[in-house]
Amino acid sequence: MFHIAICDDELIVCNQIEDIILKVSSEISEKIEVEVFYSGEELCEYMLRQSDFDLIFLDIELKLLNGVQVGRKIREEMGNDIVQIVYISGKQGYAMDLFEIRPMNFLVKPLSKEKITQVVKKFIELSGRGNEYFQFNIGKTLYKIPLKDILYFESEMKKIKVITKDSIKECYGKLSDVQQEIGNSDFLLIHKSYLVNYFYVAEYQYESIKLTNGDILPISQNHRKDIRQKLLNLKKDRK
């Protein structure tokens, strides 16, 4: 089951998105619960009290607390890097403001049924990858960490560090073997020592990237052009 929020101060827009989501839910036999909010304050208060959402349709031009501010609260103050955010706006030109929030998509009003349907189905498709794990042994203990929880892998000597939001684990192995094993296009080899989860990239520069936990990792010279193109392709895939 998926838990989706809609936050827009226009009743008509909220009803339109909710109706389309519920139709998609019926078509694909996937249970989806929808909560509707008419202000950023209301959404934030709910998220502080209740469990997290899987996907949020968030209007940018909200009164008082706008959509960009709400997105920053979710990512920074609440520390929620997992929920997918789809921004809604009556105009374009927010790219620089939204990069650090890492939205899944950006929809321009008036909204179309086809585009909303496409976004919801793409979200469900991407969510299926959350069932994938990276498995490794430390001594006699077997660990299974969901790929969606891994920020990056680091190779150091003959060991691999598995860095998540809450922990660092070490196992023996090669980064090339890890890359082949997980076979996940959301992980980018930016350096011979670093395999990074795209979803946790907060800032990108040609020579380095900054992750949501504050770690800054170098992009080796022979990977820079390729990484730039892959980041562009991943953004397009989520549209």
Biotite code that builds the C-alpha atoms (Angstrom):
import biotite.structure as struc

atoms = struc.array([
    struc.Atom([0.000, 0.000, 0.000], chain_id="A", res_id=1, res_name="MET", atom_name="CA", element="C"),
    struc.Atom([1.147, 3.523, -0.804], chain_id="A", res_id=2, res_name="PHE", atom_name="CA", element="C"),
    struc.Atom([0.381, 6.703, 1.149], chain_id="A", res_id=3, res_name="HIS", atom_name="CA", element="C"),
    struc.Atom([0.155, 9.802, -1.070], chain_id="A", res_id=4, res_name="ILE", atom_name="CA", element="C"),
    struc.Atom([-0.356, 13.440, -0.050], chain_id="A", res_id=5, res_name="ALA", atom_name="CA", element="C"),
    struc.Atom([-1.730, 16.281, -2.160], chain_id="A", res_id=6, res_name="ILE", atom_name="CA", element="C"),
    struc.Atom([-0.995, 19.826, -0.992], chain_id="A", res_id=7, res_name="CYS", atom_name="CA", element="C"),
    struc.Atom([-2.534, 22.656, -3.019], chain_id="A", res_id=8, res_name="ASP", atom_name="CA", element="C"),
    struc.Atom([-4.691, 25.622, -2.022], chain_id="A", res_id=9, res_name="ASP", atom_name="CA", element="C"),
    struc.Atom([-6.988, 25.068, -5.033], chain_id="A", res_id=10, res_name="GLU", atom_name="CA", element="C"),
    struc.Atom([-9.807, 22.615, -4.284], chain_id="A", res_id=11, res_name="LEU", atom_name="CA", element="C"),
    struc.Atom([-10.327, 21.828, -7.975], chain_id="A", res_id=12, res_name="ILE", atom_name="CA", element="C"),
    struc.Atom([-6.670, 20.839, -8.424], chain_id="A", res_id=13, res_name="VAL", atom_name="CA", element="C"),
    struc.Atom([-6.723, 18.633, -5.317], chain_id="A", res_id=14, res_name="CYS", atom_name="CA", element="C"),
    struc.Atom([-9.885, 16.869, -6.471], chain_id="A", res_id=15, res_name="ASN", atom_name="CA", element="C"),
    struc.Atom([-8.466, 16.358, -9.959], chain_id="A", res_id=16, res_name="GLN", atom_name="CA", element="C"),
    struc.Atom([-5.247, 14.762, -8.709], chain_id="A", res_id=17, res_name="ILE", atom_name="CA", element="C"),
    struc.Atom([-7.049, 12.627, -6.119], chain_id="A", res_id=18, res_name="GLU", atom_name="CA", element="C"),
    struc.Atom([-9.533, 11.271, -8.677], chain_id="A", res_id=19, res_name="ASP", atom_name="CA", element="C"),
    struc.Atom([-6.752, 10.321, -11.079], chain_id="A", res_id=20, res_name="ILE", atom_name="CA", element="C"),
    struc.Atom([-4.683, 8.626, -8.349], chain_id="A", res_id=21, res_name="ILE", atom_name="CA", element="C"),
    struc.Atom([-7.665, 6.539, -7.231], chain_id="A", res_id=22, res_name="LEU", atom_name="CA", element="C"),
    struc.Atom([-8.403, 5.530, -10.839], chain_id="A", res_id=23, res_name="LYS", atom_name="CA", element="C"),
    struc.Atom([-4.798, 4.407, -11.284], chain_id="A", res_id=24, res_name="VAL", atom_name="CA", element="C"),
    struc.Atom([-5.068, 2.482, -8.009], chain_id="A", res_id=25, res_name="SER", atom_name="CA", element="C"),
    struc.Atom([-8.136, 0.659, -9.307], chain_id="A", res_id=26, res_name="SER", atom_name="CA", element="C"),
    struc.Atom([-6.626, -0.042, -12.728], chain_id="A", res_id=27, res_name="GLU", atom_name="CA", element="C"),
    struc.Atom([-3.447, -1.646, -11.423], chain_id="A", res_id=28, res_name="ILE", atom_name="CA", element="C"),
    struc.Atom([-4.984, -3.222, -8.290], chain_id="A", res_id=29, res_name="SER", atom_name="CA", element="C"),
    struc.Atom([-2.564, -1.374, -6.008], chain_id="A", res_id=30, res_name="GLU", atom_name="CA", element="C"),
    struc.Atom([-3.989, 0.029, -2.775], chain_id="A", res_id=31, res_name="LYS", atom_name="CA", element="C"),
    struc.Atom([-3.320, 3.764, -2.422], chain_id="A", res_id=32, res_name="ILE", atom_name="CA", element="C"),
    struc.Atom([-4.441, 6.013, 0.417], chain_id="A", res_id=33, res_name="GLU", atom_name="CA", element="C"),
    struc.Atom([-4.678, 9.746, -0.319], chain_id="A", res_id=34, res_name="VAL", atom_name="CA", element="C"),
    struc.Atom([-4.575, 12.652, 2.144], chain_id="A", res_id=35, res_name="GLU", atom_name="CA", element="C"),
    struc.Atom([-5.399, 16.199, 0.994], chain_id="A", res_id=36, res_name="VAL", atom_name="CA", element="C"),
    struc.Atom([-3.998, 19.409, 2.498], chain_id="A", res_id=37, res_name="PHE", atom_name="CA", element="C"),
    struc.Atom([-4.739, 23.009, 1.563], chain_id="A", res_id=38, res_name="TYR", atom_name="CA", element="C"),
    struc.Atom([-1.672, 24.654, 3.141], chain_id="A", res_id=39, res_name="SER", atom_name="CA", element="C"),
    struc.Atom([1.985, 23.900, 3.710], chain_id="A", res_id=40, res_name="GLY", atom_name="CA", element="C"),
    struc.Atom([1.554, 24.377, 7.449], chain_id="A", res_id=41, res_name="GLU", atom_name="CA", element="C"),
    struc.Atom([-1.169, 21.736, 7.580], chain_id="A", res_id=42, res_name="GLU", atom_name="CA", element="C"),
    struc.Atom([0.971, 19.221, 5.689], chain_id="A", res_id=43, res_name="LEU", atom_name="CA", element="C"),
    struc.Atom([4.032, 19.796, 7.895], chain_id="A", res_id=44, res_name="CYS", atom_name="CA", element="C"),
    struc.Atom([2.011, 19.518, 11.108], chain_id="A", res_id=45, res_name="GLU", atom_name="CA", element="C"),
    struc.Atom([0.523, 16.236, 9.916], chain_id="A", res_id=46, res_name="TYR", atom_name="CA", element="C"),
    struc.Atom([3.920, 14.811, 8.961], chain_id="A", res_id=47, res_name="MET", atom_name="CA", element="C"),
    struc.Atom([5.328, 15.668, 12.379], chain_id="A", res_id=48, res_name="LEU", atom_name="CA", element="C"),
    struc.Atom([2.456, 13.788, 14.076], chain_id="A", res_id=49, res_name="ARG", atom_name="CA", element="C"),
    struc.Atom([1.821, 10.887, 11.716], chain_id="A", res_id=50, res_name="GLN", atom_name="CA", element="C"),
    struc.Atom([3.782, 8.396, 9.661], chain_id="A", res_id=51, res_name="SER", atom_name="CA", element="C"),
    struc.Atom([5.593, 9.544, 6.541], chain_id="A", res_id=52, res_name="ASP", atom_name="CA", element="C"),
    struc.Atom([4.157, 9.699, 3.038], chain_id="A", res_id=53, res_name="PHE", atom_name="CA", element="C"),
    struc.Atom([5.579, 7.815, 0.066], chain_id="A", res_id=54, res_name="ASP", atom_name="CA", element="C"),
    struc.Atom([4.756, 10.539, -2.473], chain_id="A", res_id=55, res_name="LEU", atom_name="CA", element="C"),
    struc.Atom([3.686, 14.188, -2.187], chain_id="A", res_id=56, res_name="ILE", atom_name="CA", element="C"),
    struc.Atom([2.126, 16.361, -4.903], chain_id="A", res_id=57, res_name="PHE", atom_name="CA", element="C"),
    struc.Atom([3.164, 19.806, -3.681], chain_id="A", res_id=58, res_name="LEU", atom_name="CA", element="C"),
    struc.Atom([2.099, 23.191, -5.049], chain_id="A", res_id=59, res_name="ASP", atom_name="CA", element="C"),
    struc.Atom([4.860, 25.806, -5.092], chain_id="A", res_id=60, res_name="ILE", atom_name="CA", element="C"),
    struc.Atom([2.681, 28.930, -4.915], chain_id="A", res_id=61, res_name="GLU", atom_name="CA", element="C"),
    struc.Atom([1.151, 28.199, -1.501], chain_id="A", res_id=62, res_name="LEU", atom_name="CA", element="C"),
    struc.Atom([0.366, 31.110, 0.811], chain_id="A", res_id=63, res_name="LYS", atom_name="CA", element="C"),
    struc.Atom([2.497, 31.733, 3.926], chain_id="A", res_id=64, res_name="LEU", atom_name="CA", element="C"),
    struc.Atom([4.690, 28.604, 3.783], chain_id="A", res_id=65, res_name="LEU", atom_name="CA", element="C"),
    struc.Atom([5.335, 28.001, 0.084], chain_id="A", res_id=66, res_name="ASN", atom_name="CA", element="C"),
    struc.Atom([6.186, 24.699, -1.577], chain_id="A", res_id=67, res_name="GLY", atom_name="CA", element="C"),
    struc.Atom([9.934, 25.329, -1.690], chain_id="A", res_id=68, res_name="VAL", atom_name="CA", element="C"),
    struc.Atom([9.969, 26.071, 2.055], chain_id="A", res_id=69, res_name="GLN", atom_name="CA", element="C"),
    struc.Atom([7.880, 22.963, 2.750], chain_id="A", res_id=70, res_name="VAL", atom_name="CA", element="C"),
    struc.Atom([10.283, 20.845, 0.688], chain_id="A", res_id=71, res_name="GLY", atom_name="CA", element="C"),
    struc.Atom([13.260, 22.170, 2.642], chain_id="A", res_id=72, res_name="ARG", atom_name="CA", element="C"),
    struc.Atom([11.514, 21.439, 5.940], chain_id="A", res_id=73, res_name="LYS", atom_name="CA", element="C"),
    struc.Atom([10.851, 17.871, 4.829], chain_id="A", res_id=74, res_name="ILE", atom_name="CA", element="C"),
    struc.Atom([14.421, 17.275, 3.643], chain_id="A", res_id=75, res_name="ARG", atom_name="CA", element="C"),
    struc.Atom([16.380, 19.258, 6.239], chain_id="A", res_id=76, res_name="GLU", atom_name="CA", element="C"),
    struc.Atom([14.353, 19.700, 9.440], chain_id="A", res_id=77, res_name="GLU", atom_name="CA", element="C"),
    struc.Atom([12.507, 16.378, 9.289], chain_id="A", res_id=78, res_name="MET", atom_name="CA", element="C"),
    struc.Atom([15.507, 14.610, 7.756], chain_id="A", res_id=79, res_name="GLY", atom_name="CA", element="C"),
    struc.Atom([13.268, 12.789, 5.279], chain_id="A", res_id=80, res_name="ASN", atom_name="CA", element="C"),
    struc.Atom([15.269, 11.897, 2.173], chain_id="A", res_id=81, res_name="ASP", atom_name="CA", element="C"),
    struc.Atom([13.011, 9.041, 1.080], chain_id="A", res_id=82, res_name="ILE", atom_name="CA", element="C"),
    struc.Atom([9.637, 10.611, 0.273], chain_id="A", res_id=83, res_name="VAL", atom_name="CA", element="C"),
    struc.Atom([9.248, 11.498, -3.399], chain_id="A", res_id=84, res_name="GLN", atom_name="CA", element="C"),
    struc.Atom([8.059, 15.037, -4.149], chain_id="A", res_id=85, res_name="ILE", atom_name="CA", element="C"),
    struc.Atom([6.268, 16.109, -7.327], chain_id="A", res_id=86, res_name="VAL", atom_name="CA", element="C"),
    struc.Atom([6.065, 19.889, -7.577], chain_id="A", res_id=87, res_name="TYR", atom_name="CA", element="C"),
    struc.Atom([3.078, 21.670, -9.127], chain_id="A", res_id=88, res_name="ILE", atom_name="CA", element="C"),
    struc.Atom([3.210, 25.256, -10.376], chain_id="A", res_id=89, res_name="SER", atom_name="CA", element="C"),
    struc.Atom([1.482, 27.731, -12.619], chain_id="A", res_id=90, res_name="GLY", atom_name="CA", element="C"),
    struc.Atom([4.849, 28.833, -13.981], chain_id="A", res_id=91, res_name="LYS", atom_name="CA", element="C"),
    struc.Atom([8.354, 27.555, -14.691], chain_id="A", res_id=92, res_name="GLN", atom_name="CA", element="C"),
    struc.Atom([11.782, 28.807, -13.637], chain_id="A", res_id=93, res_name="GLY", atom_name="CA", element="C"),
    struc.Atom([12.260, 27.144, -10.251], chain_id="A", res_id=94, res_name="TYR", atom_name="CA", element="C"),
    struc.Atom([15.062, 24.755, -11.234], chain_id="A", res_id=95, res_name="ALA", atom_name="CA", element="C"),
    struc.Atom([17.802, 26.272, -9.059], chain_id="A", res_id=96, res_name="MET", atom_name="CA", element="C"),
    struc.Atom([15.517, 26.561, -6.016], chain_id="A", res_id=97, res_name="ASP", atom_name="CA", element="C"),
    struc.Atom([14.416, 22.936, -6.279], chain_id="A", res_id=98, res_name="LEU", atom_name="CA", element="C"),
    struc.Atom([17.691, 21.119, -6.999], chain_id="A", res_id=99, res_name="PHE", atom_name="CA", element="C"),
    struc.Atom([18.646, 20.613, -3.348], chain_id="A", res_id=100, res_name="GLU", atom_name="CA", element="C"),
    struc.Atom([15.158, 19.240, -2.589], chain_id="A", res_id=101, res_name="ILE", atom_name="CA", element="C"),
    struc.Atom([15.590, 16.587, -5.313], chain_id="A", res_id=102, res_name="ARG", atom_name="CA", element="C"),
    struc.Atom([12.003, 16.414, -6.605], chain_id="A", res_id=103, res_name="PRO", atom_name="CA", element="C"),
    struc.Atom([10.887, 13.430, -8.635], chain_id="A", res_id=104, res_name="MET", atom_name="CA", element="C"),
    struc.Atom([9.098, 15.647, -11.138], chain_id="A", res_id=105, res_name="ASN", atom_name="CA", element="C"),
    struc.Atom([7.742, 19.116, -11.891], chain_id="A", res_id=106, res_name="PHE", atom_name="CA", element="C"),
    struc.Atom([4.250, 19.610, -13.364], chain_id="A", res_id=107, res_name="LEU", atom_name="CA", element="C"),
    struc.Atom([2.988, 22.885, -14.839], chain_id="A", res_id=108, res_name="VAL", atom_name="CA", element="C"),
    struc.Atom([-0.673, 23.873, -14.516], chain_id="A", res_id=109, res_name="LYS", atom_name="CA", element="C"),
    struc.Atom([-3.122, 23.272, -16.060], chain_id="A", res_id=110, res_name="PRO", atom_name="CA", element="C"),
    struc.Atom([-2.506, 19.622, -15.216], chain_id="A", res_id=111, res_name="LEU", atom_name="CA", element="C"),
    struc.Atom([-3.334, 16.833, -17.638], chain_id="A", res_id=112, res_name="SER", atom_name="CA", element="C"),
    struc.Atom([-4.775, 13.448, -16.719], chain_id="A", res_id=113, res_name="LYS", atom_name="CA", element="C"),
    struc.Atom([-2.132, 11.733, -18.857], chain_id="A", res_id=114, res_name="GLU", atom_name="CA", element="C"),
    struc.Atom([0.795, 13.432, -17.108], chain_id="A", res_id=115, res_name="LYS", atom_name="CA", element="C"),
    struc.Atom([-0.479, 12.746, -13.580], chain_id="A", res_id=116, res_name="ILE", atom_name="CA", element="C"),
    struc.Atom([-1.180, 9.115, -14.494], chain_id="A", res_id=117, res_name="THR", atom_name="CA", element="C"),
    struc.Atom([2.324, 8.777, -15.935], chain_id="A", res_id=118, res_name="GLN", atom_name="CA", element="C"),
    struc.Atom([3.900, 10.224, -12.779], chain_id="A", res_id=119, res_name="VAL", atom_name="CA", element="C"),
    struc.Atom([1.944, 7.929, -10.435], chain_id="A", res_id=120, res_name="VAL", atom_name="CA", element="C"),
    struc.Atom([2.774, 4.819, -12.462], chain_id="A", res_id=121, res_name="LYS", atom_name="CA", element="C"),
    struc.Atom([6.440, 5.825, -12.685], chain_id="A", res_id=122, res_name="LYS", atom_name="CA", element="C"),
    struc.Atom([6.529, 6.312, -8.923], chain_id="A", res_id=123, res_name="PHE", atom_name="CA", element="C"),
    struc.Atom([5.086, 2.828, -8.331], chain_id="A", res_id=124, res_name="ILE", atom_name="CA", element="C"),
    struc.Atom([7.597, 1.358, -10.780], chain_id="A", res_id=125, res_name="GLU", atom_name="CA", element="C"),
    struc.Atom([10.515, 3.063, -9.014], chain_id="A", res_id=126, res_name="LEU", atom_name="CA", element="C"),
    struc.Atom([9.185, 2.007, -5.609], chain_id="A", res_id=127, res_name="SER", atom_name="CA", element="C"),
    struc.Atom([9.439, -1.625, -6.663], chain_id="A", res_id=128, res_name="GLY", atom_name="CA", element="C"),
    struc.Atom([13.203, -1.219, -6.563], chain_id="A", res_id=129, res_name="ARG", atom_name="CA", element="C"),
    struc.Atom([12.930, -0.620, -2.831], chain_id="A", res_id=130, res_name="GLY", atom_name="CA", element="C"),
    struc.Atom([12.592, -4.375, -2.365], chain_id="A", res_id=131, res_name="ASN", atom_name="CA", element="C"),
    struc.Atom([16.166, -4.918, -3.582], chain_id="A", res_id=132, res_name="GLU", atom_name="CA", element="C"),
    struc.Atom([18.909, -5.621, -1.053], chain_id="A", res_id=133, res_name="TYR", atom_name="CA", element="C"),
    struc.Atom([22.675, -5.707, -0.794], chain_id="A", res_id=134, res_name="PHE", atom_name="CA", element="C"),
    struc.Atom([23.752, -8.795, 1.137], chain_id="A", res_id=135, res_name="GLN", atom_name="CA", element="C"),
    struc.Atom([27.111, -9.398, 2.794], chain_id="A", res_id=136, res_name="PHE", atom_name="CA", element="C"),
    struc.Atom([28.666, -11.253, 5.699], chain_id="A", res_id=137, res_name="ASN", atom_name="CA", element="C"),
    struc.Atom([30.607, -9.922, 8.657], chain_id="A", res_id=138, res_name="ILE", atom_name="CA", element="C"),
    struc.Atom([31.968, -12.946, 10.433], chain_id="A", res_id=139, res_name="GLY", atom_name="CA", element="C"),
    struc.Atom([29.085, -15.382, 10.778], chain_id="A", res_id=140, res_name="LYS", atom_name="CA", element="C"),
    struc.Atom([26.435, -12.666, 10.558], chain_id="A", res_id=141, res_name="THR", atom_name="CA", element="C"),
    struc.Atom([24.508, -12.066, 7.322], chain_id="A", res_id=142, res_name="LEU", atom_name="CA", element="C"),
    struc.Atom([23.395, -8.489, 6.673], chain_id="A", res_id=143, res_name="TYR", atom_name="CA", element="C"),
    struc.Atom([20.685, -7.414, 4.211], chain_id="A", res_id=144, res_name="LYS", atom_name="CA", element="C"),
    struc.Atom([20.469, -3.660, 3.619], chain_id="A", res_id=145, res_name="ILE", atom_name="CA", element="C"),
    struc.Atom([17.807, -2.228, 1.274], chain_id="A", res_id=146, res_name="PRO", atom_name="CA", element="C"),
    struc.Atom([19.477, -0.467, -1.640], chain_id="A", res_id=147, res_name="LEU", atom_name="CA", element="C"),
    struc.Atom([17.168, 2.511, -1.113], chain_id="A", res_id=148, res_name="LYS", atom_name="CA", element="C"),
    struc.Atom([18.789, 3.059, 2.322], chain_id="A", res_id=149, res_name="ASP", atom_name="CA", element="C"),
    struc.Atom([22.389, 3.063, 1.039], chain_id="A", res_id=150, res_name="ILE", atom_name="CA", element="C"),
    struc.Atom([23.949, 6.474, 0.345], chain_id="A", res_id=151, res_name="LEU", atom_name="CA", element="C"),
    struc.Atom([27.127, 5.104, -1.183], chain_id="A", res_id=152, res_name="TYR", atom_name="CA", element="C"),
    struc.Atom([29.752, 2.368, -1.216], chain_id="A", res_id=153, res_name="PHE", atom_name="CA", element="C"),
    struc.Atom([33.400, 3.213, -0.575], chain_id="A", res_id=154, res_name="GLU", atom_name="CA", element="C"),
    struc.Atom([36.319, 0.981, -1.513], chain_id="A", res_id=155, res_name="SER", atom_name="CA", element="C"),
    struc.Atom([39.367, 1.132, 0.740], chain_id="A", res_id=156, res_name="GLU", atom_name="CA", element="C"),
    struc.Atom([42.145, -1.397, 0.289], chain_id="A", res_id=157, res_name="MET", atom_name="CA", element="C"),
    struc.Atom([40.365, -4.784, 0.181], chain_id="A", res_id=158, res_name="LYS", atom_name="CA", element="C"),
    struc.Atom([37.349, -3.596, 2.138], chain_id="A", res_id=159, res_name="LYS", atom_name="CA", element="C"),
    struc.Atom([34.022, -2.081, 1.148], chain_id="A", res_id=160, res_name="ILE", atom_name="CA", element="C"),
    struc.Atom([32.305, 0.461, 3.380], chain_id="A", res_id=161, res_name="LYS", atom_name="CA", element="C"),
    struc.Atom([28.506, 0.513, 3.132], chain_id="A", res_id=162, res_name="VAL", atom_name="CA", element="C"),
    struc.Atom([27.337, 3.970, 4.195], chain_id="A", res_id=163, res_name="ILE", atom_name="CA", element="C"),
    struc.Atom([23.691, 4.502, 5.110], chain_id="A", res_id=164, res_name="THR", atom_name="CA", element="C"),
    struc.Atom([22.000, 7.420, 6.818], chain_id="A", res_id=165, res_name="LYS", atom_name="CA", element="C"),
    struc.Atom([22.354, 5.756, 10.214], chain_id="A", res_id=166, res_name="ASP", atom_name="CA", element="C"),
    struc.Atom([25.356, 3.439, 10.016], chain_id="A", res_id=167, res_name="SER", atom_name="CA", element="C"),
    struc.Atom([28.600, 2.378, 8.376], chain_id="A", res_id=168, res_name="ILE", atom_name="CA", element="C"),
    struc.Atom([29.291, -1.313, 7.822], chain_id="A", res_id=169, res_name="LYS", atom_name="CA", element="C"),
    struc.Atom([32.453, -2.895, 6.415], chain_id="A", res_id=170, res_name="GLU", atom_name="CA", element="C"),
    struc.Atom([32.918, -6.091, 4.466], chain_id="A", res_id=171, res_name="CYS", atom_name="CA", element="C"),
    struc.Atom([35.591, -7.596, 2.242], chain_id="A", res_id=172, res_name="TYR", atom_name="CA", element="C"),
    struc.Atom([35.194, -7.234, -1.503], chain_id="A", res_id=173, res_name="GLY", atom_name="CA", element="C"),
    struc.Atom([35.752, -5.237, -4.680], chain_id="A", res_id=174, res_name="LYS", atom_name="CA", element="C"),
    struc.Atom([33.702, -2.258, -5.791], chain_id="A", res_id=175, res_name="LEU", atom_name="CA", element="C"),
    struc.Atom([33.437, -3.687, -9.302], chain_id="A", res_id=176, res_name="SER", atom_name="CA", element="C"),
    struc.Atom([31.846, -6.838, -7.867], chain_id="A", res_id=177, res_name="ASP", atom_name="CA", element="C"),
    struc.Atom([29.399, -4.755, -5.813], chain_id="A", res_id=178, res_name="VAL", atom_name="CA", element="C"),
    struc.Atom([28.397, -2.774, -8.900], chain_id="A", res_id=179, res_name="GLN", atom_name="CA", element="C"),
    struc.Atom([27.823, -5.953, -10.876], chain_id="A", res_id=180, res_name="GLN", atom_name="CA", element="C"),
    struc.Atom([25.902, -7.609, -8.033], chain_id="A", res_id=181, res_name="GLU", atom_name="CA", element="C"),
    struc.Atom([23.409, -4.803, -7.405], chain_id="A", res_id=182, res_name="ILE", atom_name="CA", element="C"),
    struc.Atom([22.925, -4.030, -11.103], chain_id="A", res_id=183, res_name="GLY", atom_name="CA", element="C"),
    struc.Atom([21.009, -0.887, -10.218], chain_id="A", res_id=184, res_name="ASN", atom_name="CA", element="C"),
    struc.Atom([21.115, 2.093, -12.568], chain_id="A", res_id=185, res_name="SER", atom_name="CA", element="C"),
    struc.Atom([20.450, 4.483, -9.665], chain_id="A", res_id=186, res_name="ASP", atom_name="CA", element="C"),
    struc.Atom([24.011, 3.857, -8.414], chain_id="A", res_id=187, res_name="PHE", atom_name="CA", element="C"),
    struc.Atom([26.732, 5.829, -10.167], chain_id="A", res_id=188, res_name="LEU", atom_name="CA", element="C"),
    struc.Atom([30.428, 4.970, -10.236], chain_id="A", res_id=189, res_name="LEU", atom_name="CA", element="C"),
    struc.Atom([31.937, 8.440, -9.804], chain_id="A", res_id=190, res_name="ILE", atom_name="CA", element="C"),
    struc.Atom([35.438, 7.284, -8.861], chain_id="A", res_id=191, res_name="HIS", atom_name="CA", element="C"),
    struc.Atom([37.290, 3.996, -8.559], chain_id="A", res_id=192, res_name="LYS", atom_name="CA", element="C"),
    struc.Atom([36.579, 4.224, -4.819], chain_id="A", res_id=193, res_name="SER", atom_name="CA", element="C"),
    struc.Atom([32.957, 5.478, -4.781], chain_id="A", res_id=194, res_name="TYR", atom_name="CA", element="C"),
    struc.Atom([29.636, 4.052, -5.959], chain_id="A", res_id=195, res_name="LEU", atom_name="CA", element="C"),
    struc.Atom([26.901, 6.582, -5.162], chain_id="A", res_id=196, res_name="VAL", atom_name="CA", element="C"),
    struc.Atom([23.109, 6.398, -4.883], chain_id="A", res_id=197, res_name="ASN", atom_name="CA", element="C"),
    struc.Atom([21.651, 9.093, -7.148], chain_id="A", res_id=198, res_name="TYR", atom_name="CA", element="C"),
    struc.Atom([18.706, 9.721, -4.811], chain_id="A", res_id=199, res_name="PHE", atom_name="CA", element="C"),
    struc.Atom([21.031, 11.105, -2.122], chain_id="A", res_id=200, res_name="TYR", atom_name="CA", element="C"),
    struc.Atom([22.907, 13.575, -4.328], chain_id="A", res_id=201, res_name="VAL", atom_name="CA", element="C"),
    struc.Atom([22.161, 17.006, -2.834], chain_id="A", res_id=202, res_name="ALA", atom_name="CA", element="C"),
    struc.Atom([24.570, 19.104, -4.916], chain_id="A", res_id=203, res_name="GLU", atom_name="CA", element="C"),
    struc.Atom([26.457, 18.417, -8.124], chain_id="A", res_id=204, res_name="TYR", atom_name="CA", element="C"),
    struc.Atom([29.591, 20.115, -9.397], chain_id="A", res_id=205, res_name="GLN", atom_name="CA", element="C"),
    struc.Atom([31.714, 18.984, -12.299], chain_id="A", res_id=206, res_name="TYR", atom_name="CA", element="C"),
    struc.Atom([34.528, 17.759, -10.020], chain_id="A", res_id=207, res_name="GLU", atom_name="CA", element="C"),
    struc.Atom([32.543, 16.606, -6.971], chain_id="A", res_id=208, res_name="SER", atom_name="CA", element="C"),
    struc.Atom([29.151, 15.831, -5.487], chain_id="A", res_id=209, res_name="ILE", atom_name="CA", element="C"),
    struc.Atom([27.693, 16.543, -2.070], chain_id="A", res_id=210, res_name="LYS", atom_name="CA", element="C"),
    struc.Atom([25.388, 13.981, -0.487], chain_id="A", res_id=211, res_name="LEU", atom_name="CA", element="C"),
    struc.Atom([22.454, 14.601, 1.830], chain_id="A", res_id=212, res_name="THR", atom_name="CA", element="C"),
    struc.Atom([24.527, 13.617, 4.877], chain_id="A", res_id=213, res_name="ASN", atom_name="CA", element="C"),
    struc.Atom([27.077, 16.338, 4.055], chain_id="A", res_id=214, res_name="GLY", atom_name="CA", element="C"),
    struc.Atom([29.792, 14.057, 2.641], chain_id="A", res_id=215, res_name="ASP", atom_name="CA", element="C"),
    struc.Atom([31.602, 15.560, -0.353], chain_id="A", res_id=216, res_name="ILE", atom_name="CA", element="C"),
    struc.Atom([33.036, 12.999, -2.771], chain_id="A", res_id=217, res_name="LEU", atom_name="CA", element="C"),
    struc.Atom([35.348, 13.593, -5.744], chain_id="A", res_id=218, res_name="PRO", atom_name="CA", element="C"),
    struc.Atom([34.428, 12.701, -9.306], chain_id="A", res_id=219, res_name="ILE", atom_name="CA", element="C"),
    struc.Atom([37.521, 11.377, -11.041], chain_id="A", res_id=220, res_name="SER", atom_name="CA", element="C"),
    struc.Atom([38.523, 13.075, -14.274], chain_id="A", res_id=221, res_name="GLN", atom_name="CA", element="C"),
    struc.Atom([37.778, 10.070, -16.465], chain_id="A", res_id=222, res_name="ASN", atom_name="CA", element="C"),
    struc.Atom([34.225, 9.808, -15.053], chain_id="A", res_id=223, res_name="HIS", atom_name="CA", element="C"),
    struc.Atom([33.174, 13.484, -15.151], chain_id="A", res_id=224, res_name="ARG", atom_name="CA", element="C"),
    struc.Atom([31.655, 13.651, -18.618], chain_id="A", res_id=225, res_name="LYS", atom_name="CA", element="C"),
    struc.Atom([29.883, 10.319, -18.180], chain_id="A", res_id=226, res_name="ASP", atom_name="CA", element="C"),
    struc.Atom([28.469, 11.237, -14.741], chain_id="A", res_id=227, res_name="ILE", atom_name="CA", element="C"),
    struc.Atom([27.144, 14.541, -16.006], chain_id="A", res_id=228, res_name="ARG", atom_name="CA", element="C"),
    struc.Atom([25.274, 12.753, -18.799], chain_id="A", res_id=229, res_name="GLN", atom_name="CA", element="C"),
    struc.Atom([23.963, 10.033, -16.485], chain_id="A", res_id=230, res_name="LYS", atom_name="CA", element="C"),
    struc.Atom([22.610, 12.603, -14.033], chain_id="A", res_id=231, res_name="LEU", atom_name="CA", element="C"),
    struc.Atom([20.799, 14.352, -16.880], chain_id="A", res_id=232, res_name="LEU", atom_name="CA", element="C"),
    struc.Atom([19.378, 11.036, -18.102], chain_id="A", res_id=233, res_name="ASN", atom_name="CA", element="C"),
    struc.Atom([18.175, 10.052, -14.631], chain_id="A", res_id=234, res_name="LEU", atom_name="CA", element="C"),
    struc.Atom([16.371, 13.377, -14.264], chain_id="A", res_id=235, res_name="LYS", atom_name="CA", element="C"),
    struc.Atom([14.681, 12.844, -17.638], chain_id="A", res_id=236, res_name="LYS", atom_name="CA", element="C"),
    struc.Atom([13.656, 9.291, -16.681], chain_id="A", res_id=237, res_name="ASP", atom_name="CA", element="C"),
    struc.Atom([11.760, 10.655, -13.680], chain_id="A", res_id=238, res_name="ARG", atom_name="CA", element="C"),
    struc.Atom([9.749, 13.072, -15.780], chain_id="A", res_id=239, res_name="LYS", atom_name="CA", element="C"),
])
